[in-house]
Amino acid sequence: LICLGMFGFGFALVPLYDVFCDLTGINGKTSGQAASAANAEPDRNREVIIEFLARPNKEMAWVFKPEIRRMTVHPGEIHVVNYLAENPTSRFIAGQAVPSVSPGQAALYFHKIECFCFTRQQLAGGEDMLMPLQFYVDPALPPQFSTITLSYTLYDVTAQQPGAESAQQGE
């Protein structure tokens, strides 16, 4: 019974940890859904530095990087930044980007209106594309946060892509 109880606790721990992170902003998880900036009023008296990082997972063959590495924004302003993805291989690859914000508590105030991370991206061999990120920083961001780092890790999800086999065979 003790072993069964420990297994059950371990199995339930991951979803509970995800809920805890979503509620507290710990671990830098951002929302996986589009935000609305309808009520965002820019705070012209304050500036926040946003740093952009990108890296492909070690199994991902794409070149993946932001067009710019850093920008200064006023909370409440909407901005668009592009990330570049390039598939240098000769085969079809589907990718999924997973975001993380640092410091983790700032993730609650970093809102993505449009993001390539919401959907899987697909590139045939030799193709490249610009992937937009439209975002704003909530004016309610506590004053101790003057720099926010947005980092994306790009994963190869080709095997999980419906019809991936036929796309690879059609090359």
N, C-alpha and C positions, 0 to 999 in steps of 0.2 A: 504493500500500500504506500509506503514511504517513497519507493522508487517511482511508482505511478504518479504520485502527487508531485514529485520533483519534475518529472517529465512534463506533466500538464502545466506546471508553473513556468517552466522554460519555454514551452510552446506558446503560452499566452503572453510572455514577457515582450516579445517583439512588437505585436500590435499595441500593447499598452505603452511601450516606449515611444512608438510613433505618435500616439495620441498625446502623450505628455510633451513631446517635442513640438507638436503643432500648437498646443495651448500656451506653452511657455516661451517658444522661440529658441529654445536651447538646441544646439546642434546645427544651427544655420539653415534649417529647412525653410524654403519659400513655398508659397501656395502653388499648386499645380493648375490653378484656374486663373483666367483673365480677370484683372481688377478693373474697376471703373474709376476714372479721374473726374467725374462730373462735379464733385464738390470740393476738389482740391484747389485751395487758394495759395498761390506762391508766397513764400516768405522771403522777401527781397533783402531782409536784414541778416540773413544767415546763409552760409555756404557750407556744402558738404562735398568732400572729395569721394568720387566713386572710382574704384580700381577694377579693371576687367582682366580676368585670367581665363585661360582655356587650355585644356590638355586632352588629348585622346587617351583612352584606356590603353594599356599595353597590347591588347589584342586588336585594337582598332587601327586600320591602315591609313586613315585620312590624315591630312594636314588640317589643323583646326586652330584658329587664332582670332582674337578680336582685331578690328581695324584700328582701334585706339586703345591704349593701355590705361588711360586715366583721364578723368574730366571733373570739373568743378560745377556743381549744380546748386540751385536754390530749391529747398524743399517745396514741393507742390508743383514745380514745373515738369512738363512732360518732355522727355528726351527720347531720341532714337539712336541706337548704336548698332552697327552691323558686325557680325562675325563672319569670317571666311571659312568655308569648308571646301576641301579639294580631295578628290579620290584619285591618287596617282597610280592605282592599280588598273588592270585591264578587265576587272570584274565588277558587277553590280554589288553595291554595299548599302545597307540601310543603317542609319545611326540614330541614337537617342541621346540627347544631352540631359544631364542631371545637374541642377544648380545647387549651390551652397553659398550662404552669405556669412561673412565674418565681420565683426563679432556676431555671434549667434543671436543675441537679443535684437539686433538691428534687422533681422529677417522679417520681423513683424511689421516693419515700417518701409520695407522695400517692396513696391508693388509693380508687377509686370502686367501691362495692358495687352501686349502682344508679344509672344515669344516663340522662337523656333523650338524651345524645349517642351512646348505643349503637345507637339506631334513628332512622329518619326520622320526623319529626313532621308531622302533616297538620292543616290548619285550613281550613274553608270560609270564605268571605267573611263578615266581621263576627264571627267566633268568636274566643274567647280561651281559654287554658288555663294551669294551673299545671303546671310540669314539675319533678319532684323529682330531687334529687341526694343520694344517700346516700354518705357518705365517712368515711374516717378517715385520720389522719396516723400513719405507722409510728413507733413509739417509738424506732426505730433512727436517726431523723432526726439528722444531725450537729448538734452544739450551735451552730454558727455560723449556722444558719438559725432566725431568730425570726419571720420573716414570709414567708408563701407567698402568691403571687397566682395565682388561677385565672381565666383569661380564656377566654371562648367567643366564637367568630365564627360567626354563623349564615348559612348559604348557602341559596339557592333551588335546590332539586333537583327541582322540579316536572316538568321535561322528562324526567328520569330515572326518574320514578315510574311503575310499571306501571299502566295504566288511567287515567292523568292526563287524557287527552283526553276520555274518557267522563265523568269526574267534572266537568270544566269545562263540558261541553256540557249536563249534567243540571241546571245551575243555572237 
